[in-house]
C-alpha cells in the first residue's frame, strides 16, 4: 500500500443500516495480512455520522495517524474526516461510494427514504419479510441482523443517511492522501459511475472492481479490493 504514514490501525465504518459485524468481515482479513489492526465501528442509529466522526477522532488521539474507510455512507464519512484531518490520515479505503456531494435522487438515498417510510407505516417484521423476498440470500441475512439490532431507531438512521451531503468534487480535489476505491460493477444502488467520479476528482485514487456475487461469497473481497487499489496508486506513482 502507498500511504502517507505507516499506520497500525484502521477504523472502518458500516454502510446505511449495516453494522460493525459486516464491516469487520469486509476489512479485517486484508488488513490483518498487512499487520494493521481493524477497528469496526458500531453506528449509533440516532446519530450515525457524529458517532463515526467521534470514533475516528478517538482512534487518532490514541494511535496517531490511521487508515480510515467504510462502505457506502461509511466511505463518504471517512473521506470527509480525511479532508478535515490530513495529518492524521494515512489513507482511505472507500467501498461502494453511493453519491458525490448532495444526495438528491441518488439510488441509495431514495432507497433509504423509502425504507424509513415503510418501517414507520408497516413495521419492522413486514419490511424485513419484503426485504428477504427481494434480496440475495447473503444480503438478506446481513440486513436482517443489523436492522433488528438498530430497531426502533433504524428509521432515524435511514433518514439521516438519505440527507447526508458528502464532499463535492471541488473538495475532493484538495485531498492529498491516497484513496483506494472498490466498486461493484453490477450494483444499481452504488453505481460504478460514482466510484469513477471520485477517482477522477481525487488527486491520488484508483478504482478496483468486483461483483455483488463475489461479496456474497466472501465480504473480505471489499477490503482486499480497496487495499489493492491503494497498491495500484503506488505502482502508478513509481512507474
C-alpha positions in Angstrom: 0.0 0.0 0.0 1.1 3.5 -0.7 0.4 5.6 2.5 1.4 9.0 3.7 2.3 7.4 7.1 2.7 3.8 8.3 -0.5 3.1 10.3 -1.0 0.4 12.8 -4.8 0.9 13.0 -7.7 1.2 10.5 -11.1 2.5 11.5 -13.8 1.2 9.3 -17.4 2.4 9.1 -20.5 0.4 8.1 -23.0 1.5 5.4 -26.5 2.7 6.0 -28.5 0.2 8.2 -25.4 -2.1 8.4 -23.3 -2.9 11.3 -19.8 -3.4 12.6 -20.0 -7.2 12.1 -20.2 -6.8 8.3 -17.6 -4.0 8.2 -15.1 -6.1 10.2 -15.6 -9.1 7.9 -15.1 -6.9 4.9 -11.8 -5.3 6.1 -10.2 -7.3 8.8 -8.6 -10.2 6.8 -6.9 -8.0 4.2 -5.7 -5.6 6.9 -4.5 -8.4 9.2 -2.3 -9.5 6.4 -0.6 -6.2 6.5 -0.3 -6.1 10.3 -2.9 -3.3 10.6 -5.5 -3.7 13.4 -9.1 -3.3 12.3 -11.5 -1.3 14.5 -15.0 -1.6 13.1 -17.4 0.9 14.5 -21.0 0.1 15.6 -23.1 3.1 14.4 -25.4 4.9 16.8 -28.6 4.9 14.8 -29.7 8.1 16.5 -26.6 10.0 15.3 -24.8 7.9 12.7 -22.4 10.5 11.2 -21.4 12.1 14.5 -20.8 8.6 16.1 -18.5 7.8 13.1 -16.6 11.1 13.3 -16.1 10.8 17.1 -14.8 7.2 16.7 -12.2 8.4 14.2 -11.2 11.3 16.4 -10.8 9.0 19.4 -8.7 6.4 17.4 -6.4 9.1 16.0 -6.0 10.6 19.5 -4.9 7.2 20.8 -2.9 5.8 17.9 -1.8 8.7 15.8 -2.2 8.6 12.0 -4.8 6.0 11.0 -6.3 4.4 7.9 -10.0 5.2 7.6 -12.5 3.6 5.5 -16.0 2.2 5.1 -18.9 1.1 3.0 -21.3 3.4 1.2 -22.1 6.3 3.6 -19.2 5.0 5.8 -16.8 5.6 2.9 -18.2 9.1 2.5 -17.8 10.0 6.1 -14.3 8.5 6.2 -13.4 10.7 3.3 -14.9 13.7 5.0 -12.8 13.1 8.1 -9.7 12.6 6.0 -10.3 16.0 4.4 -10.5 17.6 7.8 -7.6 15.7 9.3 -4.9 15.3 6.6 -2.0 14.9 9.0 -3.9 12.1 10.9 -4.9 10.2 7.8 -2.6 7.6 6.2 -5.1 6.6 3.5 -8.7 6.0 2.8 -10.4 2.7 1.9 -13.7 3.5 0.2 -16.0 0.7 -0.7 -19.1 1.2 -2.8 -19.4 5.0 -2.7 -23.1 6.0 -3.2 -23.1 9.6 -4.3 -21.0 12.8 -4.6 -22.0 15.9 -2.7 -25.7 16.3 -2.1 -27.8 13.0 -2.2 -30.5 14.5 -4.4 -32.1 11.4 -6.2 -29.2 9.0 -5.7 -30.5 5.4 -5.7 -29.1 4.7 -2.2 -30.7 7.9 -0.8 -34.0 7.1 -2.4 -33.9 3.5 -1.1 -33.1 4.8 2.5 -36.0 7.2 2.4 -38.4 4.6 1.1 -37.3 2.0 3.7 -37.7 4.5 6.5 -41.2 5.3 5.4 -42.1 1.7 5.1 -40.8 0.9 8.5 -42.9 3.6 10.1 -46.1 2.6 8.3 -45.7 -1.2 8.1 -43.4 -2.1 11.0 -40.1 -4.0 11.2 -41.4 -7.5 10.6 -43.3 -6.7 7.5 -40.4 -4.7 6.0 -37.9 -7.4 6.8 -40.1 -10.1 5.2 -40.3 -8.0 2.0 -36.6 -7.3 2.0 -35.8 -11.0 2.4 -38.1 -11.9 -0.5 -36.4 -9.4 -2.9 -32.7 -9.6 -1.8 -29.9 -12.1 -2.4 -29.8 -14.5 0.5 -26.5 -13.2 1.8 -27.6 -9.6 1.8 -30.9 -10.5 3.4 -29.1 -12.3 6.3 -26.8 -9.3 6.8 -29.6 -6.7 6.8 -32.0 -8.7 9.0 -29.3 -8.9 11.7 -28.3 -5.3 11.6 -31.9 -3.9 11.1 -33.1 -5.8 14.2 -30.1 -4.5 16.2 -30.9 -0.9 15.3 -34.6 -1.1 15.9 -36.5 1.0 16.9 -34.1 3.8 15.8 -33.5 2.3 12.4 -35.8 4.8 10.6 -33.9 7.7 12.1 -30.6 6.2 10.8 -32.0 5.8 7.3 -33.4 9.4 7.3 -30.0 10.8 8.4 -28.2 8.8 5.6 -30.7 9.9 3.0 -30.0 13.6 3.7 -26.2 13.4 4.2 -24.2 15.7 2.0 -20.7 14.3 1.3 -17.7 16.1 -0.2 -18.1 17.9 -3.5 -15.8 17.3 -6.5 -14.1 20.6 -5.6 -13.5 19.5 -2.1 -12.2 16.1 -3.2 -9.7 17.8 -5.5 -7.9 19.2 -2.4 -7.4 15.8 -0.6 -3.7 14.7 -0.7 -4.0 11.3 0.9 -4.3 8.2 -1.3 -7.8 6.7 -1.7 -8.4 3.1 -2.7 -11.9 2.6 -4.1 -13.9 -0.6 -4.5 -16.8 -0.6 -7.0 -19.3 -3.4 -7.7 -20.0 -3.3 -11.4 -23.5 -4.8 -11.1 -24.7 -2.7 -8.1 -27.5 -0.3 -9.1 -27.6 1.2 -5.6 -23.9 2.2 -5.7 -23.3 3.0 -9.3 -19.8 2.5 -10.7 -20.0 5.9 -12.2 -19.8 7.4 -8.7 -16.7 5.5 -7.9 -15.0 6.7 -11.1 -16.2 10.3 -10.4 -14.5 10.1 -7.0 -11.3 8.7 -8.6 -11.3 11.5 -11.2 -11.7 14.2 -8.6 -9.2 12.9 -6.1 -5.5 13.6 -6.8 -4.4 10.1 -5.7 -7.1 7.5 -6.2 -7.7 4.2 -8.0 -10.8 2.1 -8.6 -10.8 -1.7 -8.2 -13.9 -3.7 -9.4 -15.8 -6.7 -8.2 -19.3 -8.1 -8.3 -22.2 -8.4 -5.8 -21.9 -12.2 -6.1 -18.3 -12.1 -5.0 -19.2 -10.0 -2.0 -21.8 -12.6 -1.1 -19.3 -15.4 -1.3 -16.7 -13.5 0.8 -17.2 -10.0 2.1 -13.4 -9.6 2.5 -13.2 -9.0 -1.2 -14.4 -5.5 -0.5 -11.5 -4.8 1.8 -8.9 -6.5 -0.4 -10.2 -4.6 -3.5 -9.7 -1.3 -1.6 -6.2 -2.4 -0.5 -5.2 -3.5 -4.0 -6.5 -0.1 -5.3 -4.1 1.6 -2.9 -1.3 -0.6 -4.1 -2.1 0.4 -7.7 -1.6 4.1 -6.8 1.9 3.2 -5.6 2.6 1.3 -8.8 1.4 4.2 -10.9 3.4 6.7 -8.8 6.6 4.7 -9.2 6.3 4.0 -12.9 
